[in-house]
């Protein structure tokens, strides 16, 4: 198969939006990103994060050797006719069915009726054309007309994706008719009932409205188990496929693991050796250490190593090799919590620099620590994906298992790293326990739990597991309110600010904190605006403003009166007008939120944590 550049995406998008198995909807055509078995790992720079790699191995197997950045090149400086121009991620056109914008012809792109027009200098102009189109009535002068992808697809919860069965659909089942199909519109609007497909030979026709809902379940064939990014079919898929639109958000949801690069040793050099152990594990002498250090300094693959001499590095290598490394981390957030709450937080590490400041005036009964993280690194790894339902939809992964991003067991995993800054707030444990013991919060927690049970029961899941607890809902809501307020002042857009909520209370743990940090790969998130707002005089003002805004929502009284028991949802008094944030910011998809847990609302006045402020 010949290679043709068709467009560009940012490396971070290959983890969150356009990863393996997803569709990239370009201006003139649509392509599916192929599995990582088709990527060139030699073009992918390794990412060093031992703690995340260990977790990935426990999920995908010990054969995973490394985490690697997606391949990238500077298209502005590379000759389009050179081999370097092909550095990138392989894709193929999908869906196969194309529609002529002039005559409505509906046919696969490999049927001989369409031709690919490539432009090496302007990849975004690459397109398919209908050769010699004569118009919808066949009475026009033959000329090439643009062809666009058919906008309807089939997907199921098992992660399968397939072309829409146009012949089956228009003929109401298997048919021997081989006539060409036409897609046309009737009516002034583009609603599905006004979109039709017709067979030129037998004149059978059907509205696209019959492909959705209960009608769709009756009019569509069974799932063929197709994975277009792997070029294979899985047999005996029992899930009922459903029609989705090209570009719909439910077509691909990434499953990722993320960690913060935190100090796990008492020495910055020891931390560097641990993070980049793949570079040093085969070093057997001080001379070899000198060569490796020189190489790393030139390649900048391990920032910070240039501050140490080869003999210091060799001593650290020997010390790391002799230590007991049999114990593995099980909890991703646990070690982070231990570092963030340690009596003497680390202050100057290669990827971690923190400074403790005083709690804002007036918030002493609620907060015990404010930590400014002036240097921070987050590493994310893509381990799979789901379709139709998000993996964090209250346990949706129980119905939508993780789909593979490559054939067989992978020996490397796509990963990205972002550098930024953040603010950590630790809440008073006694204040939280006292608040949770009152009748108001317990009643509201019961309502949220019943909404959670109803949500899961409606999807055929065990109603009980998965509820994160009342403490999590409180801290999660505070985090969202503060993110929205910080975005107005810090200089970053709201989508580049993320959260990590520490609310684990089982197994003898008593976590109670939130970390709000930047995660913008393009600007590296290190402008300093967020840390500056964490200073006591600024943070106190922002906290008060966020609580004041939360008292009344623009959608009140509907927002304040929302009862998750009635509509079986996963949030209480919360909506886009008051506390929802971008999907890239929230760690659980804007679920388990309720303003009434934080501040008195029009409907509930006895459940607020900050009631006496």
TORZA-350697 format. One line per 4 residues: number of its first residue (from 1); their letters; for each residue z, x, y of C-alpha. Coordinates in nm, 3 decimals. Example, Ala and Ser with C-alpha at 12.3 -4.5 7.8 and 13.67 -1.06 7.14 Angstrom:
<recs>
1> as> 0.780:1.230:-0.450 ~ 0.714:1.367:-0.106
</recs>
This chain:
<recs>
1> xxxx> 0.000:0.000:0.000 ~ -0.096:0.140:0.340 ~ 0.169:0.191:0.603 ~ 0.134:0.028:0.945
5> xxxx> 0.397:0.041:1.221 ~ 0.479:-0.315:1.325 ~ 0.772:-0.290:1.567 ~ 1.104:-0.135:1.658
9> xxxx> 1.470:-0.229:1.615 ~ 1.789:-0.042:1.702 ~ 1.973:0.135:1.417 ~ 2.279:-0.088:1.461
13> xxxx> 2.059:-0.396:1.416 ~ 1.975:-0.278:1.063 ~ 2.338:-0.344:0.975 ~ 2.414:-0.664:1.163
17> xxxx> 2.084:-0.851:1.207 ~ 1.787:-0.699:1.027 ~ 1.934:-0.538:0.715 ~ 1.776:-0.532:0.367
21> xxxx> 1.668:-0.883:0.268 ~ 1.655:-1.017:0.624 ~ 1.350:-1.134:0.815 ~ 1.237:-0.964:1.134
25> xxxx> 1.057:-1.226:1.343 ~ 0.815:-1.017:1.550 ~ 0.593:-1.165:1.825 ~ 0.286:-1.205:1.600
29> xxxx> 0.410:-1.177:1.243 ~ 0.722:-1.184:1.029 ~ 0.836:-0.913:0.788 ~ 1.118:-0.870:0.539
33> xxxx> 1.322:-0.549:0.538 ~ 1.291:-0.384:0.198 ~ 1.585:-0.270:-0.014 ~ 1.747:0.068:0.038
37> xxxx> 1.584:0.198:-0.281 ~ 1.264:0.209:-0.074 ~ 1.424:0.394:0.219 ~ 1.404:0.773:0.246
41> xxxx> 1.767:0.894:0.233 ~ 1.660:1.241:0.346 ~ 1.577:1.086:0.682 ~ 1.921:0.924:0.706
45> xxxx> 2.196:1.131:0.863 ~ 2.528:1.124:0.671 ~ 2.830:0.954:0.829 ~ 3.165:1.113:0.748
49> xxxx> 3.448:0.869:0.686 ~ 3.640:0.935:0.364 ~ 3.860:0.626:0.384 ~ 3.563:0.387:0.413
53> xxxx> 3.366:0.570:0.144 ~ 3.660:0.534:-0.094 ~ 3.672:0.159:-0.031 ~ 3.296:0.122:-0.077
57> xxxx> 3.320:0.302:-0.411 ~ 3.584:0.058:-0.534 ~ 3.350:-0.232:-0.447 ~ 3.012:-0.094:-0.556
61> xxxx> 3.108:0.181:-0.802 ~ 3.183:0.553:-0.809 ~ 2.812:0.639:-0.806 ~ 2.806:0.589:-0.427
65> xxxx> 2.790:0.944:-0.292 ~ 2.763:0.895:0.083 ~ 2.737:0.671:0.386 ~ 2.422:0.726:0.591
69> xxxx> 2.280:0.619:0.924 ~ 1.951:0.425:0.917 ~ 1.644:0.645:0.975 ~ 1.526:0.671:1.332
73> xxxx> 1.277:0.859:1.546 ~ 1.177:0.878:1.909 ~ 0.851:0.684:1.920 ~ 0.782:0.797:2.276
77> xxxx> 0.750:1.163:2.179 ~ 0.598:1.142:1.830 ~ 0.224:1.157:1.767 ~ 0.132:0.817:1.617
81> xxxx> -0.108:0.988:1.374 ~ 0.149:1.235:1.240 ~ 0.377:1.199:0.940 ~ 0.675:1.167:1.176
85> xxxx> 0.537:0.835:1.297 ~ 0.627:0.684:0.959 ~ 0.997:0.763:0.987 ~ 1.160:0.425:0.967
89> xxxx> 1.246:0.139:0.736 ~ 0.978:-0.005:0.505 ~ 0.892:-0.372:0.548 ~ 0.631:-0.609:0.413
93> xxxx> 0.487:-0.933:0.553 ~ 0.692:-1.239:0.462 ~ 0.646:-1.529:0.429 ~ 0.305:-1.494:0.264
97> xxxx> 0.180:-1.822:0.405 ~ 0.012:-1.808:0.746 ~ -0.106:-2.082:0.980 ~ -0.411:-2.058:1.205
101> xxxx> -0.312:-2.160:1.556 ~ -0.661:-2.297:1.622 ~ -0.753:-2.503:1.316 ~ -0.412:-2.535:1.142
105> xxxx> -0.533:-2.371:0.819 ~ -0.236:-2.302:0.591 ~ -0.292:-2.030:0.332 ~ -0.142:-1.702:0.199
109> xxxx> -0.235:-1.393:0.398 ~ -0.383:-1.231:0.086 ~ -0.620:-1.521:0.015 ~ -0.910:-1.344:0.189
113> xxxx> -0.910:-1.581:0.486 ~ -0.688:-1.364:0.705 ~ -0.723:-1.006:0.821 ~ -0.457:-0.767:0.953
117> xxxx> -0.530:-0.621:1.295 ~ -0.315:-0.309:1.346 ~ -0.259:-0.111:1.665 ~ -0.110:0.233:1.610
121> xxxx> -0.025:0.282:1.976 ~ 0.123:-0.064:2.034 ~ 0.289:-0.171:1.706 ~ 0.408:-0.498:1.856
125> xxxx> 0.044:-0.606:1.887 ~ -0.007:-0.592:1.509 ~ -0.113:-0.939:1.392 ~ -0.311:-1.142:1.138
129> xxxx> -0.628:-1.326:1.240 ~ -0.821:-1.611:1.079 ~ -1.170:-1.465:1.041 ~ -1.454:-1.679:1.175
133> xxxx> -1.245:-1.986:1.257 ~ -1.461:-2.283:1.364 ~ -1.182:-2.505:1.497 ~ -1.002:-2.805:1.353
137> xxxx> -1.325:-3.010:1.332 ~ -1.548:-2.723:1.220 ~ -1.789:-2.767:1.509 ~ -1.705:-2.461:1.721
141> xxxx> -1.867:-2.118:1.732 ~ -1.709:-1.893:1.465 ~ -1.459:-1.653:1.616 ~ -1.137:-1.486:1.507
145> xxxx> -0.820:-1.684:1.584 ~ -0.460:-1.569:1.568 ~ -0.259:-1.660:1.259 ~ 0.120:-1.694:1.269
149> xxxx> 0.374:-1.714:0.987 ~ 0.451:-2.058:0.846 ~ 0.789:-2.149:0.991 ~ 0.944:-2.305:0.680
153> xxxx> 1.111:-2.122:0.388 ~ 1.334:-2.191:0.089 ~ 1.676:-2.030:0.045 ~ 1.979:-2.080:-0.178
157> xxxx> 2.342:-1.970:-0.183 ~ 2.271:-1.709:-0.449 ~ 2.087:-1.505:-0.187 ~ 1.735:-1.598:-0.299
161> xxxx> 1.452:-1.648:-0.050 ~ 1.107:-1.785:-0.122 ~ 0.792:-1.918:0.040 ~ 0.791:-2.288:0.105
165> xxxx> 0.614:-2.463:-0.190 ~ 0.338:-2.615:0.021 ~ 0.111:-2.732:-0.265 ~ 0.404:-2.879:-0.458
169> xxxx> 0.540:-3.050:-0.150 ~ 0.221:-3.212:-0.025 ~ 0.117:-3.328:-0.373 ~ 0.470:-3.447:-0.465
173> xxxx> 0.490:-3.211:-0.765 ~ 0.257:-3.000:-0.981 ~ -0.110:-3.079:-0.918 ~ -0.448:-2.950:-1.030
177> xxxx> -0.585:-2.997:-0.678 ~ -0.687:-2.662:-0.527 ~ -0.785:-2.788:-0.182 ~ -0.703:-2.604:0.136
181> xxxx> -0.405:-2.722:0.337 ~ -0.378:-2.799:0.707 ~ -0.069:-2.807:0.924 ~ -0.084:-3.039:1.222
185> xxxx> 0.134:-3.220:1.474 ~ 0.149:-3.590:1.560 ~ 0.349:-3.720:1.850 ~ 0.471:-3.573:2.174
189> xxxx> 0.774:-3.384:2.036 ~ 0.803:-3.111:1.775 ~ 1.068:-3.286:1.566 ~ 1.021:-3.253:1.191
193> xxxx> 0.901:-3.611:1.152 ~ 0.607:-3.523:1.377 ~ 0.507:-3.214:1.175 ~ 0.268:-3.282:0.886
197> xxxx> 0.086:-3.094:0.614 ~ -0.236:-3.236:0.464 ~ -0.468:-3.142:0.179 ~ -0.837:-3.131:0.279
201> xxxx> -0.959:-3.223:-0.070 ~ -0.744:-3.517:-0.182 ~ -0.616:-3.605:0.168 ~ -0.257:-3.615:0.047
205> xxxx> -0.018:-3.572:0.340 ~ 0.356:-3.550:0.392 ~ 0.590:-3.516:0.688 ~ 0.818:-3.212:0.704
209> xxxx> 1.111:-3.446:0.762 ~ 1.104:-3.509:0.387 ~ 1.191:-3.143:0.320 ~ 1.542:-3.162:0.469
213> xxxx> 1.868:-3.332:0.376 ~ 1.888:-3.558:0.072 ~ 1.510:-3.613:0.085 ~ 1.461:-3.239:0.056
217> xxxx> 1.676:-3.221:-0.256 ~ 1.452:-3.486:-0.413 ~ 1.119:-3.342:-0.297 ~ 1.163:-2.968:-0.357
221> xxxx> 1.134:-2.774:-0.686 ~ 1.411:-2.563:-0.837 ~ 1.492:-2.214:-0.714 ~ 1.273:-1.940:-0.862
225> xxxx> 1.537:-1.672:-0.802 ~ 1.316:-1.464:-0.575 ~ 1.437:-1.153:-0.393 ~ 1.140:-1.052:-0.175
229> xxxx> 1.311:-0.735:-0.053 ~ 1.342:-0.614:-0.414 ~ 1.004:-0.745:-0.539 ~ 1.168:-0.928:-0.828
233> xxxx> 1.273:-1.269:-0.957 ~ 1.602:-1.360:-1.124 ~ 1.588:-1.618:-1.399 ~ 1.801:-1.928:-1.442
237> xxxx> 1.924:-1.979:-1.087 ~ 2.118:-2.307:-1.089 ~ 2.152:-2.345:-0.712 ~ 1.950:-2.614:-0.538
241> xxxx> 1.725:-2.451:-0.276 ~ 1.713:-2.588:0.074 ~ 1.449:-2.568:0.344 ~ 1.533:-2.339:0.635
245> xxxx> 1.339:-2.236:0.944 ~ 1.207:-1.887:0.999 ~ 1.450:-1.714:1.234 ~ 1.742:-1.947:1.153
249> xxxx> 2.081:-1.778:1.164 ~ 2.174:-1.901:0.815 ~ 1.890:-1.702:0.659 ~ 2.091:-1.379:0.636
253> xxxx> 2.461:-1.296:0.680 ~ 2.571:-0.932:0.640 ~ 2.873:-0.836:0.430 ~ 3.025:-0.528:0.587
257> xxxx> 3.334:-0.313:0.560 ~ 3.469:-0.141:0.870 ~ 3.746:0.106:0.944 ~ 3.875:0.289:1.245
261> xxxx> 3.871:0.667:1.221 ~ 4.245:0.726:1.239 ~ 4.445:1.048:1.192 ~ 4.588:1.068:0.842
265> xxxx> 4.722:1.421:0.869 ~ 4.945:1.607:1.110 ~ 4.672:1.846:1.224 ~ 4.342:1.777:1.407
269> xxxx> 4.171:2.048:1.199 ~ 4.303:1.904:0.871 ~ 4.173:1.565:0.983 ~ 3.829:1.715:1.052
273> xxxx> 3.820:1.880:0.708 ~ 3.917:1.552:0.543 ~ 3.659:1.350:0.735 ~ 3.381:1.599:0.658
277> xxxx> 3.487:1.705:0.310 ~ 3.134:1.659:0.175 ~ 3.035:1.963:0.384 ~ 3.322:2.180:0.255
281> xxxx> 3.389:2.079:-0.105 ~ 3.158:2.350:-0.246 ~ 3.279:2.630:-0.013 ~ 3.440:2.907:-0.221
285> xxxx> 3.502:3.188:0.030 ~ 3.567:3.261:0.394 ~ 3.212:3.395:0.425 ~ 3.068:3.067:0.302
289> xxxx> 3.298:2.882:0.540 ~ 3.158:3.088:0.828 ~ 2.801:2.990:0.734 ~ 2.889:2.620:0.705
293> xxxx> 3.074:2.618:1.037 ~ 2.780:2.785:1.209 ~ 2.542:2.525:1.065 ~ 2.765:2.236:1.166
297> xxxx> 2.794:2.368:1.520 ~ 2.415:2.377:1.553 ~ 2.354:2.036:1.396 ~ 2.652:1.864:1.564
301> xxxx> 2.711:1.669:1.242 ~ 3.089:1.718:1.265 ~ 3.192:1.704:1.633 ~ 3.509:1.899:1.706
305> xxxx> 3.464:2.171:1.444 ~ 3.336:2.413:1.713 ~ 3.692:2.444:1.851 ~ 3.812:2.632:1.540
309> xxxx> 3.733:2.974:1.398 ~ 3.590:3.025:1.046 ~ 3.918:3.173:0.915 ~ 4.111:2.868:1.041
313> xxxx> 3.855:2.644:0.874 ~ 3.885:2.836:0.545 ~ 4.264:2.803:0.546 ~ 4.231:2.429:0.609
317> xxxx> 3.978:2.399:0.323 ~ 4.218:2.566:0.080 ~ 4.505:2.348:0.196 ~ 4.297:2.031:0.156
321> xxxx> 4.179:2.134:-0.191 ~ 4.536:2.197:-0.310 ~ 4.684:1.870:-0.186 ~ 4.734:1.569:-0.412
325> xxxx> 4.446:1.328:-0.349 ~ 4.501:1.097:-0.643 ~ 4.642:0.815:-0.434 ~ 4.374:0.593:-0.281
329> xxxx> 4.405:0.352:0.007 ~ 4.385:-0.013:-0.091 ~ 4.430:-0.182:0.244 ~ 4.184:-0.098:0.522
333> xxxx> 4.409:-0.220:0.802 ~ 4.742:-0.096:0.664 ~ 4.695:0.274:0.748 ~ 4.565:0.177:1.092
337> xxxx> 4.875:-0.030:1.159 ~ 5.099:0.258:1.049 ~ 4.931:0.496:1.294 ~ 4.923:0.249:1.584
341> xxxx> 5.293:0.169:1.545 ~ 5.425:0.517:1.464 ~ 5.710:0.638:1.689 ~ 5.493:0.925:1.812
345> xxxx> 5.133:0.799:1.817 ~ 4.864:1.072:1.785 ~ 4.739:1.179:2.124 ~ 4.447:1.422:2.082
349> xxxx> 4.231:1.408:1.769 ~ 3.851:1.445:1.739 ~ 3.799:1.068:1.711 ~ 4.135:0.933:1.826
353> xxxx> 4.320:0.973:2.153 ~ 4.602:0.738:2.249 ~ 4.854:0.699:2.528 ~ 5.151:0.463:2.530
357> xxxx> 5.223:0.269:2.850 ~ 5.496:0.028:2.946 ~ 5.482:-0.343:2.868 ~ 5.369:-0.558:3.166
361> xxxx> 5.652:-0.707:3.369 ~ 5.753:-1.048:3.241 ~ 5.611:-0.996:2.891 ~ 5.902:-0.790:2.755
365> xxxx> 6.031:-1.081:2.539 ~ 5.693:-1.107:2.368 ~ 5.549:-0.754:2.348 ~ 5.710:-0.433:2.225
369> xxxx> 5.425:-0.183:2.269 ~ 5.101:-0.136:2.461 ~ 4.883:0.153:2.345 ~ 4.574:0.269:2.533
373> xxxx> 4.315:0.417:2.297 ~ 4.107:0.642:2.519 ~ 3.902:0.774:2.227 ~ 3.812:0.565:1.925
377> xxxx> 3.550:0.560:1.650 ~ 3.460:0.267:1.427 ~ 3.250:0.311:1.112 ~ 3.079:0.012:0.946
381> xxxx> 2.910:0.000:0.606 ~ 2.672:-0.268:0.476 ~ 2.746:-0.358:0.112 ~ 2.548:-0.681:0.070
385> xxxx> 2.455:-1.013:0.224 ~ 2.462:-1.389:0.170 ~ 2.234:-1.673:0.269 ~ 2.298:-2.034:0.376
389> xxxx> 2.675:-1.983:0.414 ~ 2.855:-1.698:0.589 ~ 3.076:-1.475:0.371 ~ 3.376:-1.539:0.598
393> xxxx> 3.348:-1.917:0.603 ~ 3.691:-1.975:0.455 ~ 3.593:-1.829:0.119 ~ 3.225:-1.916:0.114
397> xxxx> 3.162:-1.600:-0.090 ~ 3.310:-1.785:-0.389 ~ 2.998:-2.003:-0.386 ~ 2.757:-1.755:-0.230
401> xxxx> 2.806:-1.426:-0.416 ~ 2.706:-1.098:-0.261 ~ 2.334:-1.028:-0.293 ~ 2.229:-0.669:-0.359
405> xxxx> 2.068:-0.456:-0.089 ~ 1.878:-0.244:-0.341 ~ 1.767:-0.225:-0.702 ~ 2.031:-0.099:-0.941
409> xxxx> 2.358:0.066:-0.845 ~ 2.314:0.238:-0.507 ~ 2.410:0.603:-0.461 ~ 2.429:0.568:-0.081
413> xxxx> 2.502:0.287:0.163 ~ 2.372:0.220:0.518 ~ 2.639:0.275:0.781 ~ 2.675:0.303:1.157
417> xxxx> 2.938:0.453:1.379 ~ 3.027:0.362:1.735 ~ 3.251:0.547:1.976 ~ 3.456:0.353:2.225
421> xxxx> 3.795:0.271:2.368 ~ 4.054:0.001:2.317 ~ 4.389:-0.164:2.391 ~ 4.649:-0.226:2.123
425> xxxx> 4.924:-0.487:2.170 ~ 5.222:-0.503:1.935 ~ 5.418:-0.828:1.943 ~ 5.792:-0.865:1.903
429> xxxx> 5.876:-0.949:1.543 ~ 6.196:-1.138:1.629 ~ 6.017:-1.347:1.891 ~ 5.748:-1.443:1.637
433> xxxx> 6.003:-1.539:1.372 ~ 6.201:-1.747:1.620 ~ 5.884:-1.922:1.737 ~ 5.764:-1.995:1.382
437> xxxx> 6.100:-2.153:1.292 ~ 6.060:-2.436:1.545 ~ 5.930:-2.779:1.451 ~ 5.628:-2.776:1.684
441> xxxx> 5.455:-2.467:1.547 ~ 5.529:-2.566:1.188 ~ 5.377:-2.911:1.243 ~ 5.065:-2.761:1.400
445> xxxx> 5.044:-2.506:1.118 ~ 5.052:-2.791:0.868 ~ 4.763:-2.960:1.049 ~ 4.556:-2.639:1.042
449> xxxx> 4.633:-2.591:0.674 ~ 4.521:-2.946:0.592 ~ 4.198:-2.884:0.780 ~ 4.152:-2.565:0.577
453> xxxx> 4.215:-2.751:0.251 ~ 3.971:-3.026:0.347 ~ 3.706:-2.774:0.445 ~ 3.726:-2.600:0.109
457> xxxx> 3.751:-2.921:-0.093 ~ 3.436:-3.054:0.073 ~ 3.252:-2.746:-0.057 ~ 3.387:-2.771:-0.409
461> xxxx> 3.631:-2.480:-0.373 ~ 3.993:-2.447:-0.473 ~ 4.170:-2.600:-0.168 ~ 4.470:-2.368:-0.160
465> xxxx> 4.359:-2.000:-0.128 ~ 4.238:-1.831:0.186 ~ 4.459:-1.973:0.460 ~ 4.557:-1.671:0.674
469> xxxx> 4.880:-1.821:0.804 ~ 5.024:-1.949:1.129 ~ 5.090:-1.600:1.264 ~ 4.728:-1.502:1.222
473> xxxx> 4.608:-1.817:1.403 ~ 4.838:-1.739:1.697 ~ 4.740:-1.373:1.731 ~ 4.373:-1.454:1.675
477> xxxx> 4.376:-1.711:1.956 ~ 4.553:-1.471:2.195 ~ 4.292:-1.208:2.113 ~ 4.006:-1.443:2.197
481> xxxx> 4.160:-1.557:2.523 ~ 4.214:-1.196:2.629 ~ 3.863:-1.087:2.527 ~ 3.712:-1.358:2.745
485> xxxx> 3.927:-1.250:3.039 ~ 3.865:-0.877:2.990 ~ 3.489:-0.928:2.979 ~ 3.498:-1.054:3.337
489> xxxx> 3.652:-0.731:3.471 ~ 3.590:-0.437:3.237 ~ 3.217:-0.378:3.290 ~ 3.112:-0.450:2.932
493> xxxx> 2.942:-0.769:2.820 ~ 3.154:-0.995:2.600 ~ 2.940:-0.932:2.291 ~ 3.024:-0.559:2.296
497> xxxx> 3.401:-0.617:2.277 ~ 3.552:-0.664:1.931 ~ 3.889:-0.743:1.779 ~ 4.109:-0.643:1.488
501> xxxx> 4.402:-0.869:1.412 ~ 4.702:-0.727:1.224 ~ 4.901:-1.020:1.089 ~ 4.979:-0.933:0.726
505> xxxx> 5.321:-1.061:0.617 ~ 5.297:-1.051:0.238 ~ 5.417:-0.770:0.013 ~ 5.703:-0.673:0.242
509> xxxx> 5.473:-0.615:0.538 ~ 5.543:-0.748:0.887 ~ 5.237:-0.674:1.097 ~ 5.203:-0.841:1.436
513> xxxx> 4.943:-0.694:1.667 ~ 4.591:-0.711:1.804 ~ 4.345:-0.436:1.887 ~ 4.070:-0.513:2.137
517> xxxx> 3.808:-0.241:2.160 ~ 3.449:-0.172:2.257 ~ 3.180:-0.145:1.993 ~ 2.858:-0.100:2.187
521> xxxx> 2.634:0.149:2.008 ~ 2.385:0.188:2.292 ~ 2.634:0.286:2.565 ~ 2.889:0.433:2.319
525> xxxx> 3.150:0.209:2.480 ~ 3.325:0.492:2.658 ~ 3.294:0.397:3.023 ~ 3.671:0.377:3.064
529> xxxx> 3.675:0.026:3.204 ~ 3.865:-0.129:2.915 ~ 4.141:0.132:2.903 ~ 4.192:0.104:3.278
533> xxxx> 4.259:-0.268:3.238 ~ 4.529:-0.189:2.983 ~ 4.755:-0.037:3.246 ~ 5.067:-0.253:3.305
537> xxxx> 4.970:-0.377:3.651 ~ 4.624:-0.484:3.530 ~ 4.715:-0.609:3.184 ~ 4.994:-0.834:3.313
541> xxxx> 4.757:-0.997:3.560 ~ 4.488:-1.049:3.297 ~ 4.731:-1.193:3.043 ~ 4.859:-1.445:3.297
545> xxxx> 4.505:-1.539:3.399 ~ 4.398:-1.589:3.037 ~ 4.699:-1.811:2.965 ~ 4.642:-2.009:3.284
549> xxxx> 4.276:-2.073:3.194 ~ 4.377:-2.182:2.845 ~ 4.601:-2.464:2.971 ~ 4.307:-2.688:3.056
553> xxxx> 3.965:-2.663:2.891 ~ 3.644:-2.789:3.050 ~ 3.602:-3.007:2.740 ~ 3.947:-3.163:2.766
557> xxxx> 4.071:-3.409:2.659 ~ 3.830:-3.386:2.362 ~ 3.915:-3.021:2.292 ~ 4.292:-3.068:2.319
561> xxxx> 4.282:-3.379:2.099 ~ 4.071:-3.223:1.825 ~ 4.232:-3.279:1.484 ~ 4.099:-3.055:1.204
565> xxxx> 4.229:-3.301:0.944 ~ 3.979:-3.566:1.050 ~ 3.659:-3.360:1.046 ~ 3.780:-3.096:0.798
569> xxxx> 3.722:-2.797:1.025 ~ 3.894:-2.460:1.051 ~ 4.013:-2.473:1.411 ~ 4.229:-2.695:1.628
573> xxxx> 4.222:-2.716:2.009 ~ 3.946:-2.461:2.055 ~ 3.580:-2.467:2.158 ~ 3.306:-2.267:2.329
577> xxxx> 3.438:-2.364:2.670 ~ 3.784:-2.215:2.621 ~ 3.833:-1.970:2.333 ~ 3.523:-1.912:2.120
581> xxxx> 3.362:-1.569:2.155 ~ 3.042:-1.403:2.034 ~ 2.992:-1.373:1.658 ~ 2.974:-0.996:1.701
585> xxxx> 3.321:-0.998:1.858 ~ 3.518:-1.217:1.617 ~ 3.627:-1.087:1.278 ~ 3.625:-1.431:1.112
589> xxxx> 3.356:-1.640:1.276 ~ 3.557:-1.831:1.543 ~ 3.787:-1.988:1.285 ~ 4.164:-2.037:1.277
593> xxxx> 4.202:-2.083:1.652 ~ 4.425:-2.323:1.844 ~ 4.520:-2.299:2.213 ~ 4.828:-2.515:2.154
597> xxxx> 4.986:-2.226:1.958 ~ 4.965:-2.006:2.268 ~ 5.023:-2.228:2.570 ~ 5.114:-2.600:2.618
601> xxxx> 4.804:-2.823:2.624 ~ 4.742:-3.181:2.730 ~ 4.804:-3.298:2.375 ~ 5.072:-3.062:2.233
605> xxxx> 5.351:-2.913:2.441 ~ 5.611:-2.797:2.187 ~ 5.418:-2.539:1.979 ~ 5.339:-2.269:2.237
609> xxxx> 5.448:-1.908:2.183 ~ 5.439:-1.838:2.559 ~ 5.611:-2.164:2.650 ~ 5.894:-2.002:2.843
613> x> 5.681:-1.753:3.037
</recs>
